[in-house]
Amino acid sequence: MKPTITVALTGASGMPYGFRLVETLIRAEAQVYLLYSQAAHVVAKQGQLRVFGREDWFAPVASGSNPPDAMVICPCTVGTLAAVATGLSDSLIERAADVTLKEGRKLILVPRETPFSALHLENMLKLARAGVVILPANPGFYHHPKRIEDLVDFVVARVLDHLGIRHDLMRRWGEER
Ligand SMILES: Cc1cc2nc3c(=O)[nH]c(=O)nc-3n(C[C@H](O)[C@H](O)[C@H](O)COP(=O)(O)O)c2cc1C
């Protein structure tokens, strides 16, 4: 069965990570629920893509009775990260993250900020201890990137690995060239 993945885009610089993730999930035939914060301003419609706004409280992801297989916030602002860490649930993204956590589903946050303050790090530690995967938009260089897309794919490939979704975005460490 194809997985259902919630992807939330928030207003951090690094939107290409989120777009590439959605594109790759759709290519992998996952059902995607797309949430976007006001700061993200993204609206798109495709067959496998359902888009929900900030206060779409009737969206399936707003309730534990209909949880997705996993949720990714990519990119994730440190503001949204703080809200998730405190269980604020003031927007659909925050509520969906809270539901994902309480239902014991996989939650992945892709923060894009540098440097991190002590508050950011405390929030991330709290979330990591609650089982959230903190996967910063922090591409490596050992794959000898030639284009910006190669850097984007590095991060998106790590997210897909954590979702258990097969992809061919990158050669894996130790694989023959
Ligand atoms: C051009 C621009 C770039 C931004 N980049 C980042 C960023 O990389 N990381 C971050 O945490 N916040 C960033 N912000 C700040 C967030 O957009 C802001 O805190 C916003 O309130 C977050 O709301 P949201 O989490 O609901 O999207 C940026 C803001 C602007 C206008």
The ligand as a MOL file (V3000), in Angstrom:
LIG
                    3D

  0  0  0     0  0            999 V3000
M  V30 BEGIN CTAB
M  V30 COUNTS 31 33 0 0 0
M  V30 BEGIN ATOM
M  V30 1 C 12.9890 36.2420 3.6070 0
M  V30 2 C 12.8210 35.5600 4.9300 0
M  V30 3 C 13.6120 34.4980 5.2220 0
M  V30 4 C 13.4480 33.8030 6.4410 0
M  V30 5 N 14.2460 32.7330 6.6840 0
M  V30 6 C 14.0760 32.0370 7.8240 0
M  V30 7 C 14.8640 30.8750 8.0550 0
M  V30 8 O 15.6840 30.4660 7.2550 0
M  V30 9 N 14.6400 30.2010 9.1890 0
M  V30 10 C 13.6920 30.5700 10.1150 0
M  V30 11 O 13.5550 29.8750 11.1180 0
M  V30 12 N 12.9450 31.6860 9.9260 0
M  V30 13 C 13.1050 32.4120 8.8060 0
M  V30 14 N 12.3500 33.5470 8.5800 0
M  V30 15 C 11.4190 33.9890 9.6290 0
M  V30 16 C 10.0490 33.3010 9.5560 0
M  V30 17 O 9.4700 33.4010 8.2560 0
M  V30 18 C 9.1120 33.9580 10.5800 0
M  V30 19 O 9.6150 33.6740 11.8860 0
M  V30 20 C 7.6780 33.4940 10.4410 0
M  V30 21 O 6.8920 34.1260 11.4570 0
M  V30 22 C 7.5830 31.9820 10.6190 0
M  V30 23 O 6.2280 31.5820 10.5300 0
M  V30 24 P 5.8640 30.0790 10.1970 0
M  V30 25 O 6.7320 29.2270 11.0680 0
M  V30 26 O 4.4160 30.0010 10.5350 0
M  V30 27 O 6.1290 29.8980 8.7260 0
M  V30 28 C 12.4940 34.2340 7.3780 0
M  V30 29 C 11.6860 35.3330 7.0610 0
M  V30 30 C 11.8500 35.9800 5.8500 0
M  V30 31 C 10.9450 37.1420 5.5390 0
M  V30 END ATOM
M  V30 BEGIN BOND
M  V30 1 1 1 2
M  V30 2 1 2 3
M  V30 3 2 2 30
M  V30 4 2 3 4
M  V30 5 1 4 5
M  V30 6 1 4 28
M  V30 7 2 5 6
M  V30 8 1 6 7
M  V30 9 1 6 13
M  V30 10 2 7 8
M  V30 11 1 7 9
M  V30 12 1 9 10
M  V30 13 2 10 11
M  V30 14 1 10 12
M  V30 15 2 12 13
M  V30 16 1 13 14
M  V30 17 1 14 15
M  V30 18 1 14 28
M  V30 19 1 15 16
M  V30 20 1 16 17
M  V30 21 1 16 18
M  V30 22 1 18 19
M  V30 23 1 18 20
M  V30 24 1 20 21
M  V30 25 1 20 22
M  V30 26 1 22 23
M  V30 27 1 23 24
M  V30 28 2 24 25
M  V30 29 1 24 26
M  V30 30 1 24 27
M  V30 31 2 28 29
M  V30 32 1 29 30
M  V30 33 1 30 31
M  V30 END BOND
M  V30 END CTAB
M  END
